[in-house]
Structures are given as structure tokens and as C-alpha cells.
Amino acid sequence: MDGISDHETLRAYYGAVSSLAQRKVIPKLDRHARAFVGLSPFLVMATVNDRGQADASPRGDAPGFVQVLDDTTLLLPDRPGNNRVDSYGNVVANAGVGLIFLVPGIEETLRVNGTARVVTDPALLAQAEAQGKVPKAGLLIEVQEVFFHCAKALKRAKLWDPDRHVARSSFPTLGRIIADQTGACDAAEADARIEEGYRTRLY
């Protein structure tokens, strides 16, 4: 099977990067990036553990839930989950993170790369209070690269087109999936626990 295993071959195969694509990467959050973060209710965060294994995790809340502390610093608050804390464990081992911010209705995305550390300072985390709850921890992210990504991927996906939305009833519930994959629970009971968590443990 043909393939590519080194950077020089990869670059030769795809050709030179345009000067505009190179120049659009900036080292701080300008007014456009700040505004986009303020509009964004959802992001995907990539991290890598100490064995080089990558992981991507969704994060979401009300628009602007990620705090812009200054031109090179973001605060990403934690919200209650299943206590796996995969991303946090990865950050403790390897500080590098990559974020993709999405805004419903806008097909361009914002990419932010940098380093992160887990913070538990109450005064800092108080800025990210939601529904009367202060997060238990957060990620303080030092921004190194910022750039907007064109809309081609979302246009191809038609992500925001309601006519392309899949009926929820056409796919198994999470409880059913977990029951089938693990054999360790009853699907109806798992769904009931999940729904109860959605009602009472979002914050």
C-alpha cells in the first residue's frame, strides 16, 4: 500500500503552503478571536498522554463559557462528568492542547493551540460560576497559535442544516449502547441514570 512516512515527502506530495495560510497564524487572541470565543457554546479539545496517545474531548456550556483572561490566556472550566478526567490526566503528563471552537450558524471555526495546566484556585474559578456552581477545577491555557479555519469541512458536512439532522429515534440510546458494549448493566436502568444525571448533575 502506498503511503507517506516523512515530512519532506508529505510536503512534496501536497506542494507549498500559500503565504496567506502561513501568515494567518497569529500568537495571540485578537478582537476577532475574542469575539468568536465569546459566541462559542462548544469546543473540541485535543490532548496527548505520556505515551503519545491522542484524545479528543467535547466541552460545552452557554456561549462565552471559556473565559478570555488576556490576549494569551484562556480559562476553560470543568463541569461535572463521569470522573474519568482523561483530558486532565493527559495535561498533567503533557501540557500541549489544541482547541477547535464552533459557533452554531457560522461555518468557519477557530483553532487555538498552546499549553495548559490544571488549576483549582477558588478565586480564579469563581469567574466561571454557572447555575450557582463554581467549577471544581479548570484548565488555564497559555495561547501560542490562533487562526480561523475556513468553512469547507462544515459546508461539506452541512452541519448546521436542519434538514440534515438525524432523528434521535433512529439511533440507540446511550444506555442501550453501554449495555450492549459492556454487558454490565440493564439498558433501561442505564438510560434512567443517564437522564437523571442530565436533570440534576449538569453543574
N, C-alpha and C positions, 0 to 999 in steps of 0.2 A: 504494500500500500504506500503510495506517495505521501510524503509529509515534509514538514519543516521543523528543524530542531535547534536552529541557532538564529540569533538576532539579525546577523548580516544577510542571511538567506531570506528571512522574513521581509526585511526592508526592500531587498532587491525584487522580491516577488510582487510586493504591493506598490513600489515606487515611492518617490519622495513625498514627504508631508508638505502641504501647502503652507506658505508663510503665515497666512491668516490663521490656520488651525494651530500653528505653533504659538503665535502671538496672543491668541485669545486666553491662554492660561495665565492667570494673574495670582500674586501671592497673598492677596487679602480679600476681604469681603467689601466690595464697593457698594454703592447705593442700590444698584440693580440686584445684586446678590442678597443684600439685606432685605430688600422688599420681597424677594421671592421666598426667602426663609420665613418671613412674616406671614405669607399667604399659605404656606405649605402645612397640610394636616398629616402628611405621610412621607416617610422616607424608608429607604433600604440601606442598611449598614453592613459593610463587609469587614470582617476581621480575620486574623490568621493566628493559629495557636503555635506553641513552641515546637511542633513537629512539621510546620509548614502547611498544615491542613486548613483550607479556607472555609468560611461560614458566612452566610448572609442572613440577616435578621430584619423583619419588618418592625417599624416603630410608628405609632400614630397617636394623635390627640387633636385637640382643637387647633385651628390654624395659628401658627406662631408659638407652638409648644416648645420648640427649640429656641432657647434664649441666645440672642446675639449680645455678648458682653462687650466686645470691642471688635475692631477690624480683623483680628486674627484669633478670636476666641469664641467658641460656642459652648453652651451648656445643654446637654441632651439629658433630660430627666428620665429616671426609671419609673415604670408603673408596675403594679402587681402582676405577676405571671405565675409560672409553674416552678419557680426557683431553680431552674436549670442553670441560669446565668451563664450561658455559653459565651456570649459576647464579652462579658466582664472577665471571665476566666481567660479568654484569649488576649484581651487588652493587658491584663496583668503580666502575661507572658511575652506579648509582642504588641507594642504600642500603636502600630500602624493601623489606620482605619480609612475606609472610603465610604462616602455618603452619596446617595442619589436622592434629591428632593423632588417630589411631584406635587403639582397643583391641579386639582380636577378642573378640566376645561381648557388647560394650557398644555400644548403638546410638547413644548420644549421642557427639558429638565435641567436641574442644577447639580453639578458634581463638585464635591468638596473632598479633598484628600488631606490627611495630616496625621497627627499622633494624638492619643487620648490617654487619660488616666482616670481611674475610679475615684470619685470624691464623695465624702459623707458629711461635709461641713454644713451644719444646720442653717447658718445664716445665708450661705450661698444657695442651698436647695430651697429655701423659703421663697426665692424668686420664682420657682417653678411650681408653686402650690396649685392644685387643681381640685375642684369639688371639695374644698376644705381640707384636703390631704396634702401634706408635704412629702415629696418622694423620699424613700429610704436612702437612695444613692443616686448618683448621676455620672455622666461622663463629661469631663472638661476636655474639650477638643482644641488643640492648637492647629490652626489652619495653615497649610503650606501651599496648596494649589486650589484654585477656584476657576471653574469655567462652565459656561452654558453648553448643553448638548443639543444638537439640532433635533427636529421633530420626526425624523424618518422612522425611527423604531415605533413610536406611538401611532404615527399615521398608518404604518403597515398593520399594526395590531388593531387599529380603530378602537383604542382603549376606552375613549370617552363616549363612544357612540352607543346610546341606549338600545338601539336596535340589535346590537351585537351582544347584549348582556344575556347570560345563560340563566335559565330558570333554576332557582335554588333546588326545586324538587327533582331536577334531572340528575342530581349528583348525591351520593350517600352523605348522611350527616357525619360529623366528626366522631361522634360516639360510635357509630356503626363501623367507621374505618378503623378506629383504635381497637374495637372489639375483634374485628376480622384479622388485624395485623398481629395482635398480641395474644389473643385467646385468653386474656386475663381479666375480662370484665363482661358484664351484660351490656349490650348496646343501648337499651332504653335507660338503664341506670346511669351509664356514662353520659348520655345526652342530657339527662336531668341534672347531673352535677355540673356539666359544662354550662347549661343555661342558667343555673343558679349562680355560677361564678360571673357570668355576663351581667346578671342583675345586681349583684352585691359586691363584686370584687374588681371592678374596673379601675378603682382608685384606692 
